[in-house]
Amino acid sequence: GQNIDQPTEMTATEGAIVQINCTYQTSGFNGLFWYQQHAGEAPTFLSYNVLDGLEEKGRFSSFLSRSKGYSYLLLKELQMKDSASYLCAVLNTGTASKLTFGTGTRLQVTL
Amino acid sequence: GAVVSQHPSRVICKSGTSVKIECRSLDFQATTMFWYRQFPKQSLMLMATSNEGSKATYEQGVEKDKFLINHASLTLSTLTVTSAHPEDSSFYICSAATPGRRVGNQPQHFGDGTRLSIL
């Protein structure tokens, strides 16, 4: 089986930086994905990591360490609209696009 | 692009009713479609994987006779919740994929979800 863990809830202030961690235990790793999901909506793709290192995309960055089974999503210059759930998901080799989602982190951005 | 349409977006019905949810890939052929269920404040839970022209593969604990999945074409999969009860009330999300082909690094493309409420 797989374990993909995230903190359940986080709170941060508008304009600040927040880091959401994701740890995973899996076999046949083939990539890690981050999604944003607002309540009542489908997940929206944010980022993809398959090699170690940092991927930057605007205010959002994602980091991966395969040896440690660890990733984080970094959100800079937080805005109120960033209040949402953030899901990490792991893709395994040989699973034909099947994703296993983490427990999800609900982020609340406050004034 | 990779657009997935899910219908209906919301349904409210009486206990004992069967409800069908459709998932369509509009601009690509999806050999594989996934059905998820999501309860409030929880993550996505995969229910089943369907491949065009073959039987769906259900995750452990998901009743295949309760949640009927049909994937008869490369652009359409349906989920039927049979004899629905209040505990089946949830947010159901489909996604579509063509293994080996990604659009924008995404392995799956999600529909907008269906909010099912059973009274």
Contacts between the chains, C-beta under 8 A, distances in Angstrom:
chain1	res1	chain2	res2	distance
A	31	B	107	7.5
A	33	B	106	7.6
A	33	B	107	7.2
A	40	B	91	7.1
A	40	B	113	7.4
A	40	B	115	6.8
A	41	B	112	6.9
A	41	B	113	6.8
A	42	B	6	8.0
A	42	B	93	5.6
A	42	B	110	4.2
A	42	B	111	6.2
A	42	B	112	5.1
A	42	B	113	5.0
A	43	B	44	7.1
A	43	B	93	7.7
A	43	B	110	5.7
A	45	B	104	7.1
A	45	B	105	7.7
A	45	B	106	4.9
A	48	B	105	4.2
A	48	B	106	7.5
A	85	B	43	7.9
A	87	B	43	5.9
A	87	B	44	6.8
A	91	B	107	5.5
A	96	B	32	5.7
A	96	B	49	7.7
A	96	B	51	8.0
A	96	B	97	7.5
A	96	B	99	4.3
A	97	B	32	5.9
A	97	B	34	8.0
A	97	B	97	3.8
A	97	B	98	7.8
A	97	B	99	4.9
A	97	B	107	4.3
A	97	B	108	5.8
A	98	B	34	7.1
A	98	B	46	7.4
A	98	B	49	6.2
A	99	B	34	7.8
A	99	B	46	7.8
A	99	B	107	6.3
A	99	B	108	6.2
A	100	B	46	7.5
A	101	B	43	4.9
A	101	B	44	4.6
A	101	B	45	7.8
A	101	B	46	7.7
A	102	B	43	6.4
A	103	B	42	8.0
A	103	B	43	5.3
A	104	B	42	7.1
A	104	B	43	4.0
A	106	B	41	7.0
